[in-house]
Amino acid sequence: MENDNGEKSYDPKIIAKSVIDVVDTATPASIAADGFVLWIAQAADQFIPWGQQPKARDAQLRQFVVKENYFASALGIVAARNASFSWRVEGRDAPRTSQIMQDVLLNAQYGKGWEEFIIRLTIDMCTQDLGAYVEIVRESDSDTAPVIGIGVLDAARCWPTGNPEKPVIYNGTTGRWKELKWYQVCQVMEMPSPLSAGSQSATYSLQYCALTRALRACQILANVAIYKDEKLGGRFQRQIHLVSGVNKDQLQQAITERRELADAEGLTRYMQPAIVTSVDPNADVKLVTLELATLPQGFDEEITVKNYITVLAMAFLTDYQEFAPLPGGNLGTSMQSEILHMKSRGKGPALFMKKIAHLINEEILPKNVEFKFEEQDIEATKTMAELSKMRAEERKARIESGEITPEVARQIAVDSGDLAQEVFEAMGGTDVTPPSRVTRDDEKPQPIQPATGPVRLQAPTAPPAPPAPPAKVPPPVAGGKADDFEQVTEERVALEEETAVEIGTILARVKEKVARRLAREGIATN
């Protein structure tokens, strides 16, 4: 929320109802998990196998993120991408509710904002096998109470229970353990494991996070980086030179002189090699060097880094150019770059947007408002426009050939989505296609109305037979002529018969069209 100066600030009401503890800064609280994390950090890169001691393994994964700069940078790119997606909240005849829920989402993470909420969620979802945990702060302790705030909980302090009624226990910073009910917390996973609780993970629900999927490659690059840092990080012995023809005192004196010169020059990382000048001219000088720390033979750092970025792209469900420009040559053509971009839109980004949309629509927002992402895919929009143009050209050719009329063409355009229903009706068209409701996976489902009786899908009935011509009625006796009356009656009967035939023909066409549509959708008719 915003204060009187228009600056974003936290809402004490949300914090009071949240499980987050407010720590008194005058008396720092001892965090129970610190000793555990420090103990885990001593294990270095010896990771616990997946599925065994998940909390301890997640602590190791969290510590490893800051050790490998390539993965940490890739994680930052993905988190920034997810946080920058545009979205909207639509209210079905509920503009005030829409504005209230928009304010709740904009001030997510207890007032720190939507961007921080998404970044925290992305980091835990990509680096923790137990996933991320979203707290849903409600007005009161009830699943029907309105939501007043949301935030990502520290995954290290969330302990799954396996109990669907109270799925998580939260360990607060003051040492208090709090049970969270199903309507107060949600566990968000990117790639859930199909293993059932108790098979390998006790009562835990586990996933294969992005870091787990790329862990071996990350460890190799981390080892290379550590080696290079240690090799360049000091003036220690890297080689042993076996020299004949020069005595030990001469070598030691040369090394000492070289160190003194380096100290005088202020060199801390590099030192010029020592040079021995007073060598016996009659001695045969030979040199043999023993390398104490070198990379594997044939090691090519450029190829290694390219392969590693490929592994990271696959782990994050995206393409190579999300993290680095495509390599040159046959692997980096502009057409391939475009194809990779279009393919990646349906993987990582699409999966993330669907998960967040389902989470917010099903667990947070009331039924009369809906959350949607507004991220536009230019390539997909271009493809849809081209398909619409092809269908329009096809309808034009059918009109010119006399197969269909312009009215029928407009009806086909409405059915295919190329012509808006409002425009069709404004042009005087009458929609003869039975109305249908299509619900997409990213739309919020409408409340299901209770059924009033057994529902049976039936095929359209046959068109009614033309009405029988009315019987001739004798003309009135007073002041009329029987012949004139009979002539008018016959003309009226003929007109009604012609109208009835036209109506029957139209209804037969409608029946045939509906039957074809039902057959395409695989619905049997009785």
Backbone torsions as a table, in degrees:
resi	resn	phi	psi	omega
1	MET	NA	172.9	-178.0
2	GLU	-115.0	145.9	177.6
3	ASN	-88.4	-169.4	-176.0
4	ASP	-66.1	-23.4	-179.5
5	ASN	-89.9	5.6	-179.4
6	GLY	79.2	7.9	179.0
7	GLU	-92.1	145.8	-178.6
8	LYS	-72.9	134.1	179.5
9	SER	-142.0	167.0	-178.8
10	TYR	-81.1	154.7	179.2
11	ASP	-99.7	113.3	-179.2
12	PRO	-57.9	-29.2	-179.6
13	LYS	-65.2	-40.5	179.5
14	ILE	-68.8	-45.2	-179.4
15	ILE	-61.7	-37.9	-179.0
16	ALA	-65.0	-33.5	-178.6
17	LYS	-92.5	-7.4	178.9
18	SER	-82.3	165.0	176.3
19	VAL	-82.8	-8.1	-179.6
20	ILE	-67.7	131.7	177.9
21	ASP	-87.5	139.6	174.0
22	VAL	-91.7	111.5	-175.6
23	VAL	-85.6	133.5	176.5
24	ASP	-73.9	114.1	-176.3
25	THR	-69.3	-19.4	179.1
26	ALA	-72.3	-28.8	178.5
27	THR	-128.2	86.4	-176.3
28	PRO	-55.7	133.5	179.6
29	ALA	-83.7	148.0	176.7
30	SER	-83.6	124.3	-178.5
31	ILE	-87.0	121.6	-173.6
32	ALA	-63.0	-29.6	-174.2
33	ALA	-80.8	-10.8	-174.2
34	ASP	-60.2	-48.2	-179.6
35	GLY	-60.8	-38.3	179.2
36	PHE	-64.3	-43.8	-179.0
37	VAL	-66.7	-41.5	179.1
38	LEU	-63.3	-38.4	178.0
39	TRP	-64.3	-40.6	178.9
40	ILE	-65.6	-38.0	-177.9
41	ALA	-62.0	-28.3	-179.9
42	GLN	-70.2	-16.5	-179.5
43	ALA	-75.7	-3.0	178.2
44	ALA	54.8	-127.0	-173.9
45	ASP	-102.0	16.9	177.4
46	GLN	-85.2	92.6	-173.0
47	PHE	-81.1	142.6	173.1
48	ILE	-68.7	138.3	-179.8
49	PRO	-58.3	149.5	-179.3
50	TRP	-61.2	137.0	178.1
51	GLY	91.9	-12.7	178.5
52	GLN	-109.5	127.9	-177.8
53	GLN	48.3	64.6	-173.8
54	PRO	-57.7	-37.8	-179.0
55	LYS	-65.9	-41.8	178.7
56	ALA	-66.1	-39.5	178.8
57	ARG	-65.8	-40.6	178.5
58	ASP	-62.3	-36.3	176.1
59	ALA	-63.8	-40.6	176.2
60	GLN	-62.8	-43.7	179.3
61	LEU	-61.8	-41.3	-179.1
62	ARG	-64.8	-38.4	178.2
63	GLN	-69.7	-30.8	-176.5
64	PHE	-73.3	-26.6	-175.6
65	VAL	-55.0	-42.6	-175.8
66	VAL	-80.3	-5.3	179.9
67	LYS	-90.2	-21.4	-176.0
68	GLU	-118.1	106.6	-170.3
69	ASN	-70.6	-29.6	179.0
70	TYR	-65.2	-48.7	-179.9
71	PHE	-64.5	-42.2	179.5
72	ALA	-60.8	-39.0	178.9
73	SER	-69.5	-41.4	177.3
74	ALA	-62.5	-39.8	177.4
75	LEU	-62.6	-38.8	177.1
76	GLY	-64.0	-38.4	179.0
77	ILE	-64.3	-45.9	-178.8
78	VAL	-65.8	-41.7	179.3
79	ALA	-64.3	-41.8	178.6
80	ALA	-65.6	-39.5	177.5
81	ARG	-61.6	-46.4	-178.5
82	ASN	-65.2	-37.8	-178.0
83	ALA	-72.4	-20.7	-176.5
84	SER	-91.7	-3.2	177.4
85	PHE	-64.3	133.6	177.4
86	SER	-81.9	152.3	-178.5
87	TRP	-150.8	171.3	178.4
88	ARG	-149.1	159.9	175.0
89	VAL	-118.8	120.0	-179.6
90	GLU	-103.5	135.7	177.4
91	GLY	-112.6	123.6	178.0
92	ARG	-81.4	97.2	-178.5
93	ASP	58.0	30.7	179.6
94	ALA	-142.0	66.6	-177.4
95	PRO	-63.8	-35.2	-179.2
96	ARG	-68.1	-44.3	177.4
97	THR	-61.5	-38.7	178.2
98	SER	-61.7	-42.6	179.3
99	GLN	-66.8	-39.0	180.0
100	ILE	-64.0	-45.3	-178.3
101	MET	-71.9	-30.7	174.0
102	GLN	-63.2	-40.5	178.1
103	ASP	-64.7	-38.4	178.0
104	VAL	-61.9	-43.3	-178.5
105	LEU	-72.2	-39.7	179.2
106	LEU	-63.6	-31.1	-179.9
107	ASN	-103.8	33.7	178.0
108	ALA	-64.0	174.5	-177.3
109	GLN	56.6	44.0	174.9
110	TYR	58.5	39.0	175.4
111	GLY	100.0	-7.3	-177.4
112	LYS	-82.2	-13.7	172.4
113	GLY	113.6	159.8	-178.4
114	TRP	-61.7	-41.0	-176.5
115	GLU	-62.2	-45.4	179.2
116	GLU	-65.8	-36.3	177.6
117	PHE	-59.7	-47.7	-177.8
118	ILE	-69.2	-38.6	-179.5
119	ILE	-64.6	-46.0	177.9
120	ARG	-61.7	-42.2	179.7
121	LEU	-62.8	-42.6	-179.7
122	THR	-64.6	-42.7	-177.8
123	ILE	-62.3	-48.8	-179.7
124	ASP	-67.9	-37.0	-178.4
125	MET	-67.4	-29.6	-176.7
126	CYS	-94.7	-13.1	-174.4
127	THR	-124.8	0.3	-178.4
128	GLN	-123.4	127.7	178.3
129	ASP	-70.3	-17.6	174.3
130	LEU	-92.6	3.7	174.8
131	GLY	76.3	-168.5	179.2
132	ALA	-105.5	157.8	-178.1
133	TYR	-126.5	124.3	-179.7
134	VAL	-108.8	122.4	176.5
135	GLU	-87.4	135.8	177.2
136	ILE	-110.0	108.0	-177.9
137	VAL	-89.1	121.3	-177.1
138	ARG	-111.4	161.9	-179.2
139	GLU	-61.0	-35.5	178.4
140	SER	-147.8	172.7	-177.1
141	ASP	-80.6	76.2	-178.9
142	SER	-158.1	144.4	179.6
143	ASP	-71.9	-14.4	177.8
144	THR	-97.2	-4.2	-179.6
145	ALA	-71.0	144.9	-179.4
146	PRO	-66.1	148.6	178.5
147	VAL	-82.8	130.5	179.7
148	ILE	-115.0	-5.1	178.9
149	GLY	-176.6	156.6	176.1
150	ILE	-137.8	155.8	178.7
151	GLY	-166.6	154.7	177.4
152	VAL	-88.2	123.4	177.2
153	LEU	-82.2	153.4	175.3
154	ASP	-64.3	115.8	-176.0
155	ALA	-61.6	-27.5	-179.8
156	ALA	-68.2	-20.8	-178.8
157	ARG	-100.3	2.3	-179.4
158	CYS	-105.0	125.4	-177.8
159	TRP	-118.0	109.1	178.2
160	PRO	-63.8	145.8	-177.7
161	THR	-109.0	-21.3	-173.2
162	GLY	82.5	-2.3	178.7
163	ASN	-93.7	114.8	-177.7
164	PRO	-64.2	-23.4	179.2
165	GLU	-74.2	-41.7	177.9
166	LYS	-131.8	82.5	-168.0
167	PRO	-74.2	-18.4	-172.3
168	VAL	-138.1	141.0	168.5
169	ILE	-112.8	127.7	-176.8
170	TYR	-104.5	128.3	178.0
171	ASN	-96.3	103.8	-176.5
172	GLY	-71.2	166.5	-179.6
173	THR	-67.7	-17.9	177.0
174	THR	-92.7	4.7	177.7
175	GLY	90.8	0.9	179.2
176	ARG	-83.8	139.0	176.7
177	TRP	-100.9	130.4	-175.6
178	LYS	-127.2	130.5	175.9
179	GLU	-82.5	130.6	178.6
180	LEU	-107.7	130.0	-179.3
181	LYS	-83.1	169.4	-173.3
182	TRP	-62.2	-26.4	179.7
183	TYR	-93.7	7.8	177.7
184	GLN	-109.8	-12.8	-176.0
185	VAL	-150.5	149.6	176.4
186	CYS	-134.1	134.6	174.9
187	GLN	-94.7	122.3	-175.7
188	VAL	-109.8	123.7	-180.0
189	MET	-126.5	147.3	178.1
190	GLU	-87.7	-45.9	-179.6
191	MET	-133.4	82.0	-176.7
192	PRO	-63.0	145.5	176.1
193	SER	-82.1	143.0	177.9
194	PRO	-78.4	-3.9	-179.6
195	LEU	-64.3	136.8	178.6
196	SER	-82.7	159.0	179.7
197	ALA	-60.9	131.4	178.5
198	GLY	102.3	-18.2	-178.5
199	SER	-73.0	-49.5	176.9
200	GLN	-136.7	-12.6	-169.4
201	SER	-123.1	27.4	179.1
202	ALA	55.5	-117.8	-179.6
203	THR	-101.9	11.4	-173.2
204	TYR	-89.1	150.0	168.0
205	SER	-102.1	119.2	-173.8
206	LEU	-109.9	160.5	173.2
207	GLN	-131.9	169.7	171.0
208	TYR	-102.0	93.5	-175.5
209	CYS	-72.3	167.8	-177.3
210	ALA	-60.7	-39.1	179.9
211	LEU	-66.3	-39.0	176.5
212	THR	-63.3	-39.8	-178.4
213	ARG	-68.4	-24.4	-178.4
214	ALA	-115.0	14.3	-168.2
215	LEU	-62.8	-44.3	-177.0
216	ARG	-61.4	-45.1	178.0
217	ALA	-64.3	-37.5	178.1
218	CYS	-63.1	-40.5	-179.6
219	GLN	-65.0	-39.6	-180.0
220	ILE	-62.8	-47.7	179.9
221	LEU	-66.5	-34.6	177.6
222	ALA	-64.5	-40.5	178.2
223	ASN	-64.3	-40.1	177.9
224	VAL	-63.5	-43.6	-179.4
225	ALA	-65.1	-41.5	178.9
226	ILE	-64.2	-41.8	179.0
227	TYR	-60.6	-47.4	-179.1
228	LYS	-64.5	-37.9	179.1
229	ASP	-65.1	-43.5	-179.4
230	GLU	-70.5	-33.3	-180.0
231	LYS	-69.0	-33.6	-178.2
232	LEU	-100.1	-2.9	-170.3
233	GLY	-92.2	5.5	-179.5
234	GLY	-168.3	174.9	-178.4
235	ARG	-104.5	57.4	-179.3
236	PHE	-103.3	173.4	-175.8
237	GLN	-73.3	119.9	179.2
238	ARG	-108.8	-20.1	-176.9
239	GLN	-142.4	159.3	171.7
240	ILE	-122.0	123.8	179.2
241	HIS	-103.7	122.4	175.3
242	LEU	-97.0	111.4	-173.6
243	VAL	-116.8	130.4	173.2
244	SER	-109.1	147.0	-179.1
245	GLY	95.8	-7.7	178.6
246	VAL	-129.3	132.7	-178.2
247	ASN	-81.6	166.9	-175.2
248	LYS	-63.3	-40.9	-178.3
249	ASP	-61.3	-40.0	179.0
250	GLN	-63.7	-43.0	179.1
251	LEU	-64.8	-44.6	-178.1
252	GLN	-64.4	-38.6	178.3
253	GLN	-64.5	-39.4	179.7
254	ALA	-66.2	-40.8	179.3
255	ILE	-65.5	-42.1	180.0
256	THR	-63.0	-44.0	178.6
257	GLU	-62.0	-37.7	-179.0
258	ARG	-68.0	-38.4	177.8
259	ARG	-66.0	-41.5	179.2
260	GLU	-63.9	-40.0	177.0
261	LEU	-65.0	-39.6	178.9
262	ALA	-64.7	-39.9	177.4
263	ASP	-64.5	-40.7	-179.9
264	ALA	-65.9	-33.7	179.9
265	GLU	-84.6	-5.0	178.9
266	GLY	77.5	22.4	-179.7
267	LEU	-82.3	130.1	179.7
268	THR	-116.9	-23.6	-175.9
269	ARG	-107.6	-27.9	-173.3
270	TYR	-135.5	146.8	179.6
271	MET	-138.1	132.2	178.9
272	GLN	-61.3	146.0	178.6
273	PRO	-64.1	147.5	179.2
274	ALA	-74.6	144.2	-179.4
275	ILE	-123.4	125.9	177.9
276	VAL	-100.9	122.4	-175.5
277	THR	-103.6	-27.5	-175.4
278	SER	-95.0	74.0	-180.0
279	VAL	-106.1	140.1	178.4
280	ASP	-61.9	119.4	-177.0
281	PRO	-63.1	-21.8	179.9
282	ASN	-86.6	-9.3	-177.9
283	ALA	-83.6	146.6	177.3
284	ASP	-92.8	105.7	-175.9
285	VAL	-87.2	126.4	176.9
286	LYS	-129.8	152.5	-178.1
287	LEU	-133.6	131.2	173.0
288	VAL	-128.6	127.8	-175.7
289	THR	-110.7	131.4	174.9
290	LEU	-106.1	114.7	178.7
291	GLU	-79.7	126.4	-178.1
292	LEU	-95.3	-23.4	-177.8
293	ALA	-152.0	103.8	178.1
294	THR	-136.5	158.9	175.5
295	LEU	-74.0	161.4	-179.0
296	PRO	-57.4	150.5	-179.5
297	GLN	-62.2	134.4	-178.7
298	GLY	80.2	10.0	-178.8
299	PHE	-68.1	126.9	178.0
300	ASP	-119.0	108.8	-174.5
301	GLU	-65.6	-36.5	-178.6
302	GLU	-63.4	-46.4	178.9
303	ILE	-65.3	-39.7	179.7
304	THR	-61.3	-43.6	-179.1
305	VAL	-67.2	-39.5	178.6
306	LYS	-62.5	-45.1	178.2
307	ASN	-63.4	-37.0	-179.1
308	TYR	-67.4	-41.3	178.0
309	ILE	-64.2	-35.3	175.4
310	THR	-61.6	-42.2	177.8
311	VAL	-63.7	-42.3	178.9
312	LEU	-62.8	-41.2	179.4
313	ALA	-61.6	-41.8	178.2
314	MET	-67.9	-39.0	-179.3
315	ALA	-64.9	-36.5	-179.8
316	PHE	-90.3	8.3	176.3
317	LEU	58.2	43.8	178.7
318	THR	-140.5	-165.6	-177.1
319	ASP	-110.1	169.1	-173.2
320	TYR	-58.4	-44.0	-173.1
321	GLN	-73.3	-1.6	172.2
322	GLU	-67.7	-27.5	-176.1
323	PHE	-112.4	-24.7	-177.7
324	ALA	-158.5	155.6	176.6
325	PRO	-61.4	146.1	178.7
326	LEU	-63.1	143.3	176.9
327	PRO	-62.2	159.7	-180.0
328	GLY	-75.2	-178.9	178.6
329	GLY	80.5	-152.4	-175.7
330	ASN	-66.3	-21.3	-178.0
331	LEU	-84.1	-6.3	-172.4
332	GLY	-127.2	31.7	178.7
333	THR	-69.3	155.7	-178.2
334	SER	-65.4	-35.1	179.2
335	MET	-65.1	-42.6	178.8
336	GLN	-64.7	-37.7	178.3
337	SER	-60.6	-42.0	179.8
338	GLU	-66.8	-41.8	-179.8
339	ILE	-64.9	-42.8	178.8
340	LEU	-61.7	-38.8	179.4
341	HIS	-63.7	-45.6	-178.7
342	MET	-65.2	-37.1	179.8
343	LYS	-68.8	-38.5	-177.5
344	SER	-68.7	-25.3	-179.2
345	ARG	-63.5	-25.6	-179.4
346	GLY	-93.9	7.5	-178.5
347	LYS	-112.1	-105.1	-174.2
348	GLY	-56.0	-55.6	-179.1
349	PRO	-60.3	-43.3	-178.7
350	ALA	-65.9	-40.6	179.0
351	LEU	-63.2	-43.1	179.8
352	PHE	-63.0	-45.7	-178.0
353	MET	-64.2	-38.7	178.5
354	LYS	-66.2	-42.2	-179.4
355	LYS	-63.7	-43.6	-179.1
356	ILE	-68.2	-42.0	179.8
357	ALA	-62.3	-43.7	179.0
358	HIS	-66.1	-40.0	179.5
359	LEU	-60.8	-49.0	-175.8
360	ILE	-70.8	-42.0	-177.7
361	ASN	-69.5	-37.7	-174.4
362	GLU	-89.1	-29.7	-172.2
363	GLU	-110.5	-19.1	-169.7
364	ILE	-118.5	-50.3	-173.0
365	LEU	-83.4	149.3	172.6
366	PRO	-69.6	170.9	-172.9
367	LYS	-68.4	-23.5	-174.4
368	ASN	-91.5	6.2	174.9
369	VAL	-131.1	157.5	-174.2
370	GLU	-140.7	139.5	178.4
371	PHE	-99.8	133.5	178.3
372	LYS	-141.8	143.7	171.5
373	PHE	-82.7	145.5	-179.6
374	GLU	-107.2	8.8	-178.3
375	GLU	-59.1	126.3	-176.9
376	GLN	-101.7	135.7	174.6
377	ASP	-104.3	105.1	-174.7
378	ILE	-61.8	-39.7	-179.0
379	GLU	-65.2	-41.6	179.0
380	ALA	-65.8	-40.9	177.7
381	THR	-61.8	-40.7	178.9
382	LYS	-63.7	-41.9	179.6
383	THR	-63.4	-43.3	179.0
384	MET	-63.4	-38.5	178.8
385	ALA	-65.0	-39.2	178.7
386	GLU	-66.1	-39.8	177.4
387	LEU	-65.1	-39.8	177.8
388	SER	-63.6	-39.0	178.3
389	LYS	-64.9	-41.0	178.8
390	MET	-63.0	-40.6	178.6
391	ARG	-66.9	-36.9	178.2
392	ALA	-64.3	-41.5	179.1
393	GLU	-65.9	-35.7	177.2
394	GLU	-64.8	-43.2	179.0
395	ARG	-64.9	-37.2	178.7
396	LYS	-62.1	-43.5	179.6
397	ALA	-64.7	-37.7	179.7
398	ARG	-69.3	-33.1	176.2
399	ILE	-67.7	-45.2	-178.3
400	GLU	-65.0	-30.6	178.7
401	SER	-80.3	-7.5	-179.3
402	GLY	83.7	6.3	-179.4
403	GLU	-67.9	-40.3	179.4
404	ILE	-132.8	164.5	177.2
405	THR	-97.5	165.6	177.4
406	PRO	-59.2	-34.1	178.5
407	GLU	-63.8	-44.8	178.6
408	VAL	-64.4	-38.3	178.8
409	ALA	-61.5	-40.0	178.4
410	ARG	-66.5	-37.2	177.2
411	GLN	-62.7	-41.7	178.0
412	ILE	-64.3	-39.1	179.3
413	ALA	-63.9	-38.0	177.7
414	VAL	-65.7	-44.1	-178.4
415	ASP	-64.2	-32.9	-179.1
416	SER	-88.5	-2.7	178.0
417	GLY	85.5	8.2	-179.9
418	ASP	-84.2	-16.1	-179.2
419	LEU	-130.7	128.2	-178.9
420	ALA	-66.6	145.3	-179.7
421	GLN	-60.2	-38.6	-179.1
422	GLU	-64.8	-41.0	178.6
423	VAL	-66.5	-40.8	179.5
424	PHE	-60.2	-45.2	179.3
425	GLU	-69.4	-33.8	178.1
426	ALA	-66.1	-26.0	177.8
427	MET	-84.3	5.2	177.9
428	GLY	87.8	13.1	-179.3
429	GLY	-80.6	151.8	176.2
430	THR	-118.2	118.8	-176.5
431	ASP	-75.7	114.4	-179.5
432	VAL	-95.7	-2.9	178.2
433	THR	-84.4	130.9	179.2
434	PRO	-57.2	135.9	-179.4
435	PRO	-65.6	145.4	177.8
436	SER	-139.8	151.4	179.4
437	ARG	-111.4	116.6	179.1
438	VAL	-107.0	120.6	-179.6
439	THR	-108.1	121.6	179.1
440	ARG	-82.5	163.1	-176.9
441	ASP	-70.3	-22.5	179.8
442	ASP	-96.1	10.3	176.3
443	GLU	-103.1	152.3	-179.3
444	LYS	-79.0	129.2	-179.7
445	PRO	-67.5	144.5	178.5
446	GLN	-80.9	152.0	176.7
447	PRO	-58.1	135.0	-177.9
448	ILE	-81.8	124.1	179.0
449	GLN	-77.1	140.2	179.3
450	PRO	-64.4	140.1	-178.8
451	ALA	-75.5	141.6	179.8
452	THR	-92.2	-7.5	-178.8
453	GLY	175.9	178.0	179.7
454	PRO	-63.0	134.0	-178.8
455	VAL	-102.8	127.8	-179.6
456	ARG	-130.6	124.2	179.7
457	LEU	-80.8	120.6	-176.4
458	GLN	-121.2	152.1	175.4
459	ALA	-74.6	153.9	179.0
460	PRO	-60.9	140.6	179.5
461	THR	-72.5	161.6	-179.7
462	ALA	-66.5	149.5	-179.9
463	PRO	-63.5	144.0	-179.5
464	PRO	-63.8	148.8	179.2
465	ALA	-68.9	148.6	178.4
466	PRO	-56.7	140.5	-179.4
467	PRO	-63.2	143.9	179.0
468	ALA	-68.1	143.6	179.4
469	PRO	-62.8	139.9	-178.1
470	PRO	-65.9	147.2	178.6
471	ALA	-67.9	146.7	178.8
472	LYS	-70.0	130.9	-179.1
473	VAL	-103.4	134.2	179.4
474	PRO	-59.0	141.5	-179.7
475	PRO	-69.7	157.7	175.8
476	PRO	-63.6	144.9	-175.7
477	VAL	-74.0	-35.5	-172.5
478	ALA	-82.7	119.4	168.1
479	GLY	71.1	18.2	-179.1
480	GLY	-128.3	164.1	178.0
481	LYS	-112.3	128.7	-176.6
482	ALA	-64.6	-38.5	-178.8
483	ASP	-63.7	-44.6	179.5
484	ASP	-62.9	-40.2	-178.4
485	PHE	-66.0	-42.4	179.5
486	GLU	-64.5	-36.1	179.0
487	GLN	-65.5	-43.6	178.9
488	VAL	-64.5	-41.0	-179.5
489	THR	-63.8	-42.6	179.0
490	GLU	-62.9	-40.8	178.6
491	GLU	-64.0	-39.8	179.8
492	ARG	-66.7	-41.0	-179.8
493	VAL	-64.6	-41.7	-179.7
494	ALA	-62.6	-41.2	178.8
495	LEU	-64.4	-42.1	179.6
496	GLU	-66.3	-38.0	177.7
497	GLU	-64.4	-41.7	178.7
498	GLU	-63.4	-42.0	178.4
499	THR	-63.7	-42.1	179.9
500	ALA	-62.9	-38.9	178.5
501	VAL	-64.3	-42.2	179.0
502	GLU	-63.1	-42.8	179.1
503	ILE	-63.0	-43.0	178.8
504	GLY	-62.2	-38.7	178.6
505	THR	-63.8	-44.2	179.6
506	ILE	-62.3	-44.9	-179.6
507	LEU	-64.5	-35.5	177.9
508	ALA	-64.7	-40.2	177.5
509	ARG	-63.4	-42.8	179.1
510	VAL	-61.2	-43.5	179.4
511	LYS	-60.6	-43.7	-178.7
512	GLU	-64.7	-41.2	-179.5
513	LYS	-66.3	-43.8	179.6
514	VAL	-64.3	-40.2	179.6
515	ALA	-63.3	-40.4	177.5
516	ARG	-63.3	-41.8	-179.6
517	ARG	-65.2	-42.8	178.4
518	LEU	-63.5	-36.3	179.3
519	ALA	-67.6	-38.6	177.7
520	ARG	-63.7	-36.1	-178.6
521	GLU	-85.5	1.0	176.2
522	GLY	73.5	26.3	-178.8
523	ILE	-98.9	121.1	179.6
524	ALA	-75.0	144.6	179.4
525	THR	-114.3	144.1	178.9
526	ASN	-118.4	NA	NA
